[in-house]
Amino acid sequence: MTSVLWLRRDLRLRDHPALNAAAGGPVVALFVLDPALLGPAGPARIAFLYRTLRALDTELRGQGARLVIRRGDPVTAVARVVREVGAGSVHVSADFNPYGARRDAAVEAALGDVAFVRTGSPYAVSPGRIRNADGQPYRVYTPFYRAWTSHGWPPPASGARIVWHGEVEGVDVPDDPRLPAGVDLPEAGEDAALRAWRAFRGQGLASYADDRNRPDLDRTSRMSVYLKWGCVHPRTLLADLGAGDERYRKELAWREFYAHVLHAWPRSAREYVQPKLAASTYADPTSAAFAAWCAGRTGFPMVDAGMRQLLGQGWMHNRVRMLVASFLVKDLHIEWRHGARYFMRHLVDGDLASNQHGWQWTAGTGTDAAPFYRVFNPVTQGLKFDPDGDYVRRWVPELRGVPGPAVHQPWNLAQPPPDYPDRIVDHAEERRVALERYQRAGTDPVSRTEPVRRPGT
């Protein structure tokens, strides 16, 4: 009997348990353009998704099939395809995000007697499977990591022989949305993901532990976007790691940890894990300061370089993500949710669990949170992790004429670059204010908004 393989965050044909489970009869490969997911996404993420769908369709056509694209609410779109082809089952990789879980339950109910089969997930260990000795979900990364590695995961799934269904009506993959001039996205698709992984494994994995915090060296794997869309599965990467690759394994585990946290506490996508900190005083998110942060015009070179990389690539180095998040929350005193929303709009690899909980970690409001007194200094972070200033000069053209580490403090130059903005705040003063507000958190029941002060005001 015909089966429908409903693809979502598993846009590949290799190492695909749900596809293997669908084998045994003709298989229809289906993707639904869901307005609920496309609406909040920015043009970079949508463009990468569309390119990934085209790459998958090309691979399917090489096997005499095609990717069936439908638009609309999946509850009706999936059921319609099932009726058209007389399918006896719908196969998916389980989705553990709050919206995805609700959507899948609604589709399953709409299918009636047609089997809705969940096989595998986008994670090495599916969320909810690992619990502590008391049977509760982990709230702290380190014990989670120990349990995760002890639990283990299966090897990559071997392929099954697939008989693809004949022609099924669908729409073409839409044209890419218009991107800002100069935006540089990575190559899309499963083959591109595997090439990128092989290149990193051969050239960057051995030095990853030493180089991963250096945005100037650009030696991270850049696999996050491929993991986001399931162009490659994490167990494929894990299978290639050896005993000496612990640092990279731990970074993959952070992605899994945050997925487990979101599954256990779905409201943490929008609400504070540490609720008392919601009473902190926050600045107005419609202020000029927030606009300057978004545009990379704060006057702090390392912050501005990161925000411009986000706009130029739809991606940002993780060390810099922490820095710009700390700057927004603790220097500009703007609530983390506004920064998280901006990131999700612009990141090609925007993943709800990793993004929201990464922001809460930096803001001191989440599980395993950084202590509230950890306030990243934009200058010292730049001097330590971009010691020669190459990362800043790459993304802030106004400062390309400033040699060496002096680029991190252009205000100290005899003639500061005229086109580069002045600092919008005094870091030392705003750090003091942030610490005072965090110490008062929980004693003042009313959150207030106020303008961000400029240096000397």
C-alpha positions in Angstrom: 0.0 0.0 0.0 1.2 3.5 -0.8 2.7 5.6 2.1 3.2 9.3 2.4 6.5 10.5 3.8 5.8 14.0 5.1 9.1 15.8 5.3 9.7 18.7 7.7 13.1 19.1 9.4 14.5 15.9 7.7 15.2 17.1 4.1 17.5 14.3 3.0 17.3 10.8 1.7 20.2 9.2 3.5 20.2 8.1 7.2 16.5 8.6 7.3 14.6 6.1 9.6 11.2 7.5 8.7 11.8 7.0 5.0 13.0 3.4 5.7 9.8 2.8 7.7 7.7 4.0 4.8 9.4 1.5 2.4 7.5 -1.6 1.4 5.2 0.0 -1.0 5.1 3.1 -3.2 6.2 6.2 -1.3 5.1 9.8 -1.9 7.6 12.5 -0.7 5.6 15.5 0.5 6.5 18.9 1.9 3.8 21.4 3.0 4.5 25.1 2.9 3.0 26.0 6.2 2.2 29.7 6.7 2.4 29.3 10.5 6.1 28.5 10.1 7.0 30.7 7.1 5.4 33.8 8.5 7.9 34.5 11.3 10.9 33.6 9.2 13.0 36.2 7.4 14.0 36.1 3.8 17.4 34.5 4.4 15.9 31.4 6.1 13.1 31.1 3.6 15.5 31.3 0.7 17.7 28.6 2.2 14.7 26.4 2.8 13.5 26.8 -0.8 17.0 26.0 -2.1 17.1 22.9 0.0 13.8 21.8 -1.3 15.0 22.3 -4.9 18.1 20.3 -4.2 16.0 17.5 -2.7 13.6 17.5 -5.7 16.6 17.3 -8.0 17.9 14.2 -6.2 14.4 12.6 -6.3 14.0 13.3 -10.0 17.3 11.4 -10.5 15.5 8.4 -9.0 12.4 8.9 -11.2 10.4 10.6 -8.5 9.6 14.2 -7.4 9.1 16.2 -4.3 5.4 17.0 -4.0 4.9 20.5 -2.7 1.5 21.7 -1.2 0.5 24.9 0.4 -1.7 25.6 3.4 -2.6 24.2 6.7 -1.0 20.8 7.1 -4.2 19.4 8.7 -6.0 19.6 5.4 -3.1 19.4 3.0 -1.7 16.1 4.3 -5.2 14.5 4.5 -5.9 15.6 0.9 -2.8 13.9 -0.5 -3.6 10.8 1.5 -7.0 10.6 -0.1 -5.7 11.3 -3.6 -3.2 8.4 -3.6 -5.2 6.1 -1.3 -2.3 6.0 1.2 -2.5 3.6 4.2 0.0 5.5 6.3 1.8 8.8 6.8 5.4 8.6 8.1 7.2 11.4 9.8 10.2 12.1 11.9 8.8 13.1 15.3 8.6 16.8 16.0 9.1 17.9 19.7 8.7 21.7 19.3 5.5 23.0 20.9 3.9 24.0 17.6 5.1 20.9 15.8 3.7 18.6 18.4 0.3 20.3 18.3 0.2 20.3 14.5 1.1 16.6 14.3 -1.6 15.7 16.9 -4.2 17.6 14.8 -3.1 15.9 11.5 -3.2 12.5 13.2 -6.7 13.1 14.4 -7.8 14.3 10.9 -6.4 11.1 9.3 -8.8 8.9 11.1 -8.0 5.2 10.5 -4.9 6.1 8.4 -1.8 5.3 10.5 0.4 8.2 11.5 3.8 6.8 12.2 6.6 8.6 14.0 10.0 7.2 13.5 13.2 8.9 14.7 13.6 12.6 15.3 16.0 15.4 14.4 18.1 14.5 17.5 20.5 11.7 18.4 18.4 11.1 21.5 14.8 12.1 21.3 13.7 14.7 23.8 12.1 13.3 26.9 14.0 10.0 26.8 16.6 11.0 29.3 15.6 11.8 32.9 17.4 12.1 36.2 17.3 9.6 39.1 14.0 11.2 40.3 12.4 10.7 36.9 12.5 14.4 36.1 13.9 16.2 33.1 17.4 17.7 33.4 17.7 21.4 34.0 21.5 21.6 34.1 23.7 20.8 31.1 26.6 18.9 32.7 24.6 16.1 34.3 22.5 16.0 31.1 25.7 15.5 29.0 26.8 12.6 31.2 23.5 10.9 30.9 23.3 11.6 27.2 26.7 10.1 26.5 25.9 7.1 28.7 22.6 6.6 27.0 24.2 6.6 23.5 22.5 6.6 20.1 22.2 4.3 17.2 24.6 4.4 14.2 23.4 6.1 11.0 20.5 4.2 9.5 21.3 2.2 6.4 19.2 2.9 3.4 16.2 0.8 2.3 15.1 0.1 -1.2 12.5 2.8 -2.0 9.8 2.5 -4.7 8.6 6.0 -5.4 5.0 6.7 -6.3 4.2 8.1 -9.7 3.1 11.6 -10.6 1.2 13.4 -7.8 0.0 17.0 -8.4 1.9 19.7 -6.5 3.1 23.3 -6.9 6.6 24.4 -7.8 9.0 25.5 -5.1 8.5 29.3 -4.9 11.1 31.7 -6.1 13.5 32.9 -3.4 12.3 36.0 -1.6 14.4 39.1 -2.4 17.5 39.2 -0.2 19.4 42.3 0.8 22.3 43.1 -1.5 25.4 41.2 -0.6 23.8 38.4 1.5 25.9 35.3 1.2 24.1 32.0 2.1 25.8 28.6 2.2 25.1 26.0 -0.5 21.9 24.1 0.3 21.0 20.5 0.3 22.1 17.1 1.6 25.1 16.7 -0.7 26.3 20.2 0.2 25.9 19.3 3.9 28.0 16.2 3.6 30.7 18.0 1.6 30.8 20.7 4.3 31.1 18.1 7.0 33.9 16.2 5.2 35.8 19.4 4.7 35.5 20.4 8.3 36.3 16.9 9.5 39.5 16.9 7.4 40.7 20.5 8.0 39.1 21.9 11.2 38.0 19.2 13.6 41.4 18.5 15.1 41.9 22.2 16.1 38.2 22.9 17.0 38.8 22.9 20.7 41.4 25.6 20.4 39.9 27.6 17.6 36.2 27.5 18.1 36.0 30.8 20.0 38.0 32.7 17.4 35.6 34.4 14.9 38.6 35.9 13.1 39.8 32.4 12.2 36.3 31.2 11.0 37.1 27.6 11.8 33.7 26.4 13.1 31.9 23.7 11.2 28.9 25.8 10.1 26.8 22.7 10.3 24.0 24.4 12.4 22.0 25.4 9.3 22.2 21.8 7.9 21.1 20.4 11.2 18.3 22.9 11.4 16.7 21.5 8.2 17.8 17.9 8.6 20.1 18.0 5.5 22.3 15.8 7.8 21.4 14.0 11.0 23.5 14.6 14.2 24.2 10.9 14.5 25.9 11.0 11.1 28.3 13.6 12.6 28.6 11.7 15.9 29.6 8.5 14.1 32.6 10.3 12.7 33.9 11.6 16.1 36.7 10.0 18.0 37.8 10.1 21.6 39.7 13.3 21.0 36.7 15.2 19.6 35.0 15.7 22.9 34.7 19.4 22.5 32.7 19.1 19.3 30.5 16.3 20.8 29.7 18.7 23.7 28.5 21.4 21.3 26.2 18.9 19.6 24.9 18.0 23.1 24.0 21.6 23.8 21.6 21.5 20.9 20.1 18.3 22.2 19.9 19.7 25.8 18.0 22.7 24.8 15.6 20.5 22.7 15.0 18.4 25.9 14.4 21.6 28.0 11.9 23.0 25.5 10.0 19.7 25.3 9.8 19.5 29.1 8.8 23.1 29.6 7.2 24.3 26.3 6.4 27.7 27.8 10.1 28.4 28.1 10.1 29.4 24.5 8.5 32.7 25.5 8.5 32.8 29.3 11.3 33.1 31.9 12.7 29.9 33.3 13.8 32.0 36.3 10.5 34.0 36.7 11.7 36.4 39.4 14.0 38.1 36.9 10.9 39.2 34.9 10.5 41.9 37.5 13.8 43.6 36.3 13.6 47.1 34.9 14.0 47.1 31.1 14.5 49.8 28.6 12.1 50.7 25.8 12.6 48.2 22.9 11.4 50.9 20.4 14.4 53.1 21.3 17.1 54.3 19.0 19.5 52.1 21.0 17.7 49.0 19.9 17.7 50.2 16.3 21.5 50.8 16.6 22.0 47.3 17.9 20.0 45.8 15.1 21.9 47.7 12.5 25.4 47.2 14.0 25.9 50.9 14.8 26.5 50.8 18.6 30.0 52.2 18.5 31.4 49.0 20.0 33.3 47.3 17.1 33.0 43.6 18.1 29.2 44.0 18.7 28.8 45.8 15.4 30.8 43.2 13.5 28.5 40.4 14.9 25.3 42.2 14.0 26.5 43.0 10.5 27.6 39.4 10.0 24.0 38.4 11.0 22.6 40.6 8.3 25.3 39.6 5.7 25.2 35.9 6.2 22.1 35.0 8.2 24.6 33.5 10.7 26.8 34.6 13.5 29.7 33.0 15.3 28.6 31.6 18.6 31.1 33.5 20.8 29.8 36.7 19.2 26.2 35.7 19.7 26.8 35.6 23.4 28.5 38.9 23.3 25.8 40.8 21.4 23.1 39.2 23.5 24.9 40.3 26.7 25.2 43.8 25.3 21.5 44.1 24.5 20.4 42.8 27.9 23.0 44.1 30.2 24.4 47.3 28.5 21.2 48.4 26.8 18.8 46.8 29.4 16.5 45.6 26.7 14.6 42.4 27.5 16.0 39.2 26.0 12.8 38.3 24.2 13.2 41.2 21.8 16.7 40.1 20.8 15.6 36.5 20.5 12.8 37.5 18.2 15.2 39.5 16.0 17.6 36.6 15.8 14.8 34.2 14.8 13.9 36.6 12.1 17.3 36.8 10.5 19.2 33.5 11.4 19.3 30.9 8.6 19.9 28.3 11.3 17.2 29.8 13.6 16.2 26.9 15.9 13.6 27.7 18.5 15.0 25.7 21.3 18.7 26.7 20.8 17.9 30.3 20.1 15.5 31.0 23.0 17.4 29.1 25.6 20.7 30.5 24.4 19.3 34.0 25.0 18.0 33.0 28.4 21.4 31.5 29.3 23.1 34.9 28.5 20.4 36.9 30.2 20.7 34.8 33.4 17.0 33.8 33.2 17.2 30.2 31.9 18.3 26.7 32.9 22.0 26.4 33.6 22.0 30.1 33.3 25.2 32.3 33.3 25.3 34.1 36.6 23.6 37.5 36.3 26.9 39.1 37.2 28.6 37.7 34.1 28.5 40.8 31.9 30.5 40.5 28.7 32.9 43.4 28.1 32.9 44.2 24.3 36.5 45.4 24.3 38.1 42.6 26.3 36.1 40.1 24.3 37.4 41.6 21.1 41.0 41.7 22.3 40.9 38.1 23.4 39.0 36.4 20.6 39.8 38.7 17.7 43.3 39.7 18.8 44.5 41.2 15.5 41.1 42.8 14.7 40.6 40.8 11.4 37.0 39.9 12.2 36.0 43.5 13.0 37.7 44.8 9.8 35.9 42.1 7.7 32.5 43.3 8.8 32.9 47.0 9.7 34.4 48.7 6.6 34.6 52.1 8.4 37.4 50.6 10.5 39.4 48.8 7.8 42.0 51.5 7.9 42.7 50.9 11.6 45.6 48.4 12.1 45.8 45.6 14.7 44.0 45.5 18.0 43.5 49.3 18.1 40.4 48.6 16.0 38.6 47.5 19.2 38.9 50.9 20.8 38.7 53.5 17.9 37.7 56.2 20.4 41.3 56.2 21.6 42.7 57.0 18.2 44.0 60.6 17.7 41.7 60.8 14.7 38.8 58.3 15.1 37.3 57.2 11.8 34.7 59.8 10.9 32.1 57.4 9.5 32.0 55.1 12.5 29.5 56.0 15.3 30.3 57.0 18.8 29.6 54.6 21.6 25.9 54.7 22.5 26.5 53.8 26.1 29.2 53.8 28.7 29.9 50.0 29.3 31.3 50.4 32.9 28.3 52.5 34.0 25.7 50.2 32.3 27.3 47.2 33.9 26.9 48.8 37.3 23.2 49.6 36.5 22.6 46.0 35.3 24.0 44.5 38.5 21.9 46.8 40.6 18.7 45.8 38.7 19.4 42.1 38.9 20.0 42.4 42.6 16.6 44.1 43.0 14.8 41.6 40.8 12.0 39.9 42.6 11.5 42.7 45.1 9.8 45.1 42.7 6.6 43.5 41.3 6.3 46.0 38.4 8.5 46.0 35.4 9.3 49.5 34.1 10.7 50.9 30.9 13.0 53.8 30.6 15.3 55.3 27.9 18.8 54.1 27.5 21.4 56.6 28.7 24.2 57.8 26.3 27.7 58.1 27.7 27.9 60.9 30.2 24.1 61.4 30.6 
